[in-house]
Amino acid sequence: AQPNGTYLVQDAFTMTGPAGAPPRPAGLSLGVGADANSVYAVFAGSDAIERIVNPAGPLASVAVQVVGRLTSPLATGVSVTGGFIGAGTVASPERAGVYVAQSDGTVASIPAPPAVLPAGFSPPAATPAYSAGAPIGAIASYTANTARFVYAVTAGARFPADAGVDRLDRFNTRTGAVDRGYATGFTHGTGLATRFAAANPANGTVMVMDDPAAALLGPPVGAARALVVGRPVARVTGGPTGAPGGFPPAPGFTNSSTPSFTVAGFAMDGGVGALTVRCKLFPKGANPALTPFQDCTGGSFRQTAPLGEGAYVFAAQAVQGVAGIEQALPLTVDLTPPAAPVVTVPADGSLIGPNPVFAFSGTEPDLAFRCSLDGAAEAACAPGPTFAFSADGAHALSVRAVDRAGNASVPSIPVSFRVDATPPTLSIDSPAEGAPVPGPDPEIRFSTGEAQAAFACRIDDGPFTNCQSPFKPVGLVPGRHIVFVRATDAVGNVSPLLSRSFVLLAPAATPPTTLGSALGPAPKGSPRPRVIALRIAGKDRLAHLRRKGLPVVAILSADARFLRLRLMSAPAPRAGAKSRAHVVAALDRRLTRGGTIRLTLPAAALRKLVAGRYSLEATAGLSSRTLGGAVARTIRLTR
């Protein structure tokens, strides 16, 4: 195949594929009769029927010719076969022909062209021979003495429910008669082959390949098969049985030393004589000829002599004048029970939640398991969420393993455990609903009766974080807030979500020592750290603050370990006005030393400010609980 959409024959002759697309060969076939030295080819998506003359001969004798044209729709990857056309009378002798399956389910033909094409030869259009009424997977011809047939197998199966819907049709090229459903029960036919029968040419063999995987939703492992049409057929319809009867979990395995099978025979079309079925069972690897067949025409076979453990082959064959192909079934005899499984989760004596995951395993591959909870009847089970519980209680679990042959182990050592299916009881102890809470750092206390409970808390619309009681959120601005709390016990039970609202009060501030100045010394003899100086280190225009924030420089005493900044709206200046200052932005900072501290009130907190007077207040201390007097500076923000 060449990238430009052509094929090369002996690297010297070009065959044309579909125009503008890579070549996709759809079928190849030898000619018949006087045309037996030619090979015919068709391409998916191309209407050309092409002939390679003498493809194995010297280059001088090789030729590639377009000898026919298909009607629309075109060949789509099906097949091409040689055959004969016509009834073969004296007035109209039969001629060699070429048959091509098309995408619409029809089979069309052209007469085989002469060995040497005449000048001006025009490829004839293919003539429909018969319609299958379904997509065709493959076609093949059978020519022997007076037998002139073209076979076609359909490929219509696409889903599991389509299994067995496809069929083999036989078209008589002499009479035009169509035997639809000459053989049935196929699933997505993909290939055909015929074999000449020298003893009786009218009864040759047709082999069909189908692909049940095309109708499977799972992996196509072991699905493809080749079937013989035209001979008597024996099929193994059941078995092997297990001990003491029934069927083992896995096909091809048994725990019985004397297994039984059921079989069925199917007569061939036109067969002579009575149909019989014969069976035998022999060790795998042994010479099958050394084990004689036994008659099983009645439909069943039972091994009478006890078998030892190992691999065997069961074979069934139908006979009707001629013997059909033996159907062989591999078989493993396993008489040894597996070891008892081990339950690893939960541990014996453990406490678990209502939806636990169980873990248990055995020592053999592909084991099945049966579980018994609290002595109840065993039922099929698997590791994972094997059981779920709706109430507290004590339980015991034992597990039995079953191998592929059906051998069952003794039960595992029982594992005892307790189930806790009750969520923990949670209460928020303080503050009371809607109560005022002193600032700046509130305390929320909660409790539960579970000794090993874990808690998660959330303030307002923030995220949940792990927490403990008392919960002390920081950085809250004065005003109303809601705290949410939930508890999770040691086995995963989660309490209902509780909430509590509270009003955070602004911390009491001492009167400023300086308004409009940068200095604010603390009283002499004060034991607490103090703010020595306070100033703004940047512009006071609102447009700048909303982008960059408000930079502040505070000079603190050397023993300061905590600094609180508050930007507050200024009270109304006129006498008698009732206006209270409130915090519009806040920032707390833990320190490792005093001295000059530079920090910035974040821009996000300043975006709603309007032009006007504000008070910038700074308080130093050892911690948020041990603060000294506040130092304030009045600032005016402009647009």
Secondary structure as the mmCIF struct_conf table of DSSP 4:
data_model
#
loop_
_struct_conf.conf_type_id
_struct_conf.id
_struct_conf.beg_label_comp_id
_struct_conf.beg_label_asym_id
_struct_conf.beg_label_seq_id
_struct_conf.end_label_comp_id
_struct_conf.end_label_asym_id
_struct_conf.end_label_seq_id
TURN_TY1_P TURN_TY1_P1 PRO A 3 ASN A 4
BEND BEND1 GLY A 5 GLY A 5
STRN STRN1 THR A 6 VAL A 9
TURN_TY1_P TURN_TY1_P2 GLN A 10 ALA A 12
STRN STRN2 PHE A 13 THR A 16
BEND BEND2 PRO A 18 PRO A 18
TURN_TY1_P TURN_TY1_P3 ALA A 19 GLY A 20
BEND BEND3 ALA A 21 ALA A 21
STRN STRN3 PRO A 25 LEU A 30
HELX_RH_3T_P HELX_RH_3T_P1 GLY A 33 ASP A 35
TURN_TY1_P TURN_TY1_P4 ALA A 36 ASN A 37
STRN STRN4 SER A 38 PHE A 43
TURN_TY1_P TURN_TY1_P5 ALA A 44 GLY A 45
STRN STRN5 ALA A 48 VAL A 53
BEND BEND4 ASN A 54 ASN A 54
TURN_TY1_P TURN_TY1_P6 PRO A 55 ALA A 56
BEND BEND5 GLY A 57 GLY A 57
HELX_RH_3T_P HELX_RH_3T_P2 LEU A 59 SER A 61
STRN STRN6 ALA A 63 ARG A 69
HELX_LH_PP_P HELX_LH_PP_P1 LEU A 70 THR A 71
BEND BEND6 SER A 72 PRO A 73
BEND BEND7 GLY A 77 GLY A 77
STRN STRN7 VAL A 80 ILE A 85
BEND BEND8 GLY A 86 GLY A 86
BEND BEND9 VAL A 90 SER A 92
STRN STRN8 ARG A 95 ALA A 101
TURN_TY1_P TURN_TY1_P7 SER A 103 ASP A 104
BEND BEND10 GLY A 105 GLY A 105
STRN STRN9 THR A 106 PRO A 111
HELX_LH_PP_P HELX_LH_PP_P2 ALA A 112 PRO A 114
BEND BEND11 ALA A 115 VAL A 116
HELX_LH_PP_P HELX_LH_PP_P3 LEU A 117 PRO A 118
TURN_TY1_P TURN_TY1_P8 ALA A 119 GLY A 120
HELX_LH_PP_P HELX_LH_PP_P4 PRO A 123 PRO A 124
STRN STRN10 ALA A 125 ALA A 125
HELX_LH_PP_P HELX_LH_PP_P5 ALA A 126 ALA A 126
STRN STRN11 THR A 127 SER A 131
BEND BEND12 GLY A 133 ALA A 134
STRN STRN12 ILE A 136 ALA A 144
TURN_TY1_P TURN_TY1_P9 ASN A 145 THR A 146
STRN STRN13 ALA A 147 THR A 154
BEND BEND13 PHE A 159 PHE A 159
HELX_RH_3T_P HELX_RH_3T_P3 PRO A 160 ASP A 162
TURN_TY1_P TURN_TY1_P10 ALA A 163 GLY A 164
STRN STRN14 ASP A 166 ASN A 172
TURN_TY1_P TURN_TY1_P11 THR A 173 THR A 175
STRN STRN15 VAL A 178 PHE A 186
BEND BEND14 THR A 187 HIS A 188
STRN STRN16 GLY A 189 ARG A 195
BEND BEND15 ALA A 198 ALA A 199
HELX_RH_3T_P HELX_RH_3T_P4 PRO A 201 ASN A 203
STRN STRN17 THR A 205 ASP A 210
HELX_RH_3T_P HELX_RH_3T_P5 PRO A 212 ALA A 215
BEND BEND16 LEU A 217 GLY A 218
TURN_TY1_P TURN_TY1_P12 VAL A 221 GLY A 222
STRN STRN18 ARG A 225 VAL A 229
BEND BEND17 GLY A 230 ARG A 231
STRN STRN19 VAL A 233 GLY A 238
TURN_TY1_P TURN_TY1_P13 ALA A 243 PRO A 244
BEND BEND18 GLY A 245 GLY A 246
BEND BEND19 PRO A 249 ALA A 250
TURN_TY1_P TURN_TY1_P14 PRO A 251 GLY A 252
STRN STRN20 PHE A 253 THR A 254
BEND BEND20 ASN A 255 ASN A 255
BEND BEND21 SER A 257 THR A 258
STRN STRN21 SER A 260 PHE A 266
HELX_LH_PP_P HELX_LH_PP_P6 ALA A 267 MET A 268
TURN_TY1_P TURN_TY1_P15 ASP A 269 GLY A 270
BEND BEND22 GLY A 273 GLY A 273
STRN STRN22 THR A 276 PRO A 283
TURN_TY1_P TURN_TY1_P16 LYS A 284 GLY A 285
BEND BEND23 ALA A 286 ALA A 286
HELX_RH_3T_P HELX_RH_3T_P6 PRO A 288 LEU A 290
BEND BEND24 THR A 291 THR A 291
STRN STRN23 GLN A 294 ASP A 295
TURN_TY1_P TURN_TY1_P17 THR A 297 GLY A 298
BEND BEND25 GLY A 299 GLY A 299
STRN STRN24 SER A 300 ARG A 302
BEND BEND26 ALA A 305 ALA A 305
HELX_LH_PP_P HELX_LH_PP_P7 PRO A 306 GLY A 308
BEND BEND27 GLU A 309 GLU A 309
STRN STRN25 GLY A 310 VAL A 319
BEND BEND28 GLN A 320 VAL A 322
STRN STRN26 ALA A 323 ALA A 323
HELX_LH_PP_P HELX_LH_PP_P8 ILE A 325 GLU A 326
STRN STRN27 GLN A 327 VAL A 333
HELX_LH_PP_P HELX_LH_PP_P9 PRO A 337 PRO A 341
STRN STRN28 VAL A 342 VAL A 345
BEND BEND29 PRO A 346 PRO A 346
HELX_LH_PP_P HELX_LH_PP_P10 ALA A 347 ALA A 347
TURN_TY1_P TURN_TY1_P18 ASP A 348 GLY A 349
STRN STRN29 SER A 350 ILE A 352
BEND BEND30 PRO A 354 ASN A 355
STRN STRN30 PHE A 358 PHE A 358
STRN STRN31 ALA A 359 SER A 361
BEND BEND31 THR A 363 GLU A 364
TURN_TY1_P TURN_TY1_P19 PRO A 365 ASP A 366
STRN STRN32 ALA A 368 LEU A 373
TURN_TY1_P TURN_TY1_P20 ASP A 374 GLY A 375
HELX_LH_PP_P HELX_LH_PP_P11 ALA A 376 GLU A 378
STRN STRN33 ALA A 379 CYS A 381
BEND BEND32 PRO A 383 PRO A 383
STRN STRN34 GLY A 384 GLY A 384
BEND BEND33 PRO A 385 PRO A 385
BEND BEND34 SER A 390 ALA A 391
STRN STRN35 GLY A 393 VAL A 402
TURN_TY1_P TURN_TY1_P21 ARG A 404 ALA A 405
STRN STRN36 ALA A 408 ALA A 408
HELX_LH_PP_P HELX_LH_PP_P12 SER A 409 PRO A 414
STRN STRN37 VAL A 415 VAL A 419
HELX_LH_PP_P HELX_LH_PP_P13 THR A 422 THR A 425
STRN STRN38 LEU A 426 SER A 430
BEND BEND35 PRO A 431 PRO A 431
HELX_LH_PP_P HELX_LH_PP_P14 ALA A 432 ALA A 432
TURN_TY1_P TURN_TY1_P22 GLU A 433 GLY A 434
STRN STRN39 ALA A 435 VAL A 437
BEND BEND36 GLY A 439 ASP A 441
STRN STRN40 ILE A 444 ILE A 444
STRN STRN41 ARG A 445 THR A 448
BEND BEND37 GLY A 449 GLY A 449
TURN_TY1_P TURN_TY1_P23 ALA A 451 GLN A 452
STRN STRN42 ALA A 454 ILE A 459
TURN_TY1_P TURN_TY1_P24 ASP A 460 ASP A 461
BEND BEND38 GLY A 462 GLY A 462
STRN STRN43 THR A 465 CYS A 467
BEND BEND39 SER A 469 PRO A 470
STRN STRN44 PHE A 471 PHE A 471
BEND BEND40 GLY A 475 GLY A 475
HELX_LH_PP_P HELX_LH_PP_P15 LEU A 476 VAL A 477
BEND BEND41 PRO A 478 PRO A 478
STRN STRN45 GLY A 479 THR A 488
TURN_TY1_P TURN_TY1_P25 ALA A 490 VAL A 491
BEND BEND42 GLY A 492 GLY A 492
STRN STRN46 VAL A 494 VAL A 494
HELX_LH_PP_P HELX_LH_PP_P16 SER A 495 LEU A 497
STRN STRN47 LEU A 498 LEU A 504
HELX_LH_PP_P HELX_LH_PP_P17 LEU A 505 ALA A 508
HELX_LH_PP_P HELX_LH_PP_P18 THR A 510 PRO A 512
BEND BEND43 THR A 513 THR A 513
BEND BEND44 LEU A 515 ALA A 518
STRN STRN48 LEU A 519 LEU A 519
HELX_LH_PP_P HELX_LH_PP_P19 PRO A 521 PRO A 523
TURN_TY1_P TURN_TY1_P26 LYS A 524 GLY A 525
BEND BEND45 ARG A 528 ARG A 528
STRN STRN49 VAL A 531 ILE A 536
BEND BEND46 GLY A 538 GLY A 538
STRN STRN50 ARG A 541 ARG A 541
HELX_RH_AL_P HELX_RH_AL_P1 LEU A 542 LYS A 548
STRN STRN51 LEU A 550 LEU A 556
TURN_TY1_P TURN_TY1_P27 ALA A 558 ASP A 559
STRN STRN52 PHE A 562 SER A 569
HELX_LH_PP_P HELX_LH_PP_P20 ALA A 570 ALA A 572
BEND BEND47 ARG A 574 ARG A 574
TURN_TY1_P TURN_TY1_P28 ALA A 575 GLY A 576
STRN STRN53 VAL A 583 ARG A 590
BEND BEND48 THR A 592 ARG A 593
STRN STRN54 GLY A 595 LEU A 601
HELX_RH_3T_P HELX_RH_3T_P7 ALA A 603 LEU A 606
TURN_TY1_P TURN_TY1_P29 ARG A 607 LYS A 608
BEND BEND49 ALA A 611 ALA A 611
STRN STRN55 GLY A 612 SER A 623
TURN_TY1_P TURN_TY1_P30 SER A 624 ARG A 625
STRN STRN56 THR A 626 LEU A 637
STRN STRN57 THR A 638 THR A 638
#
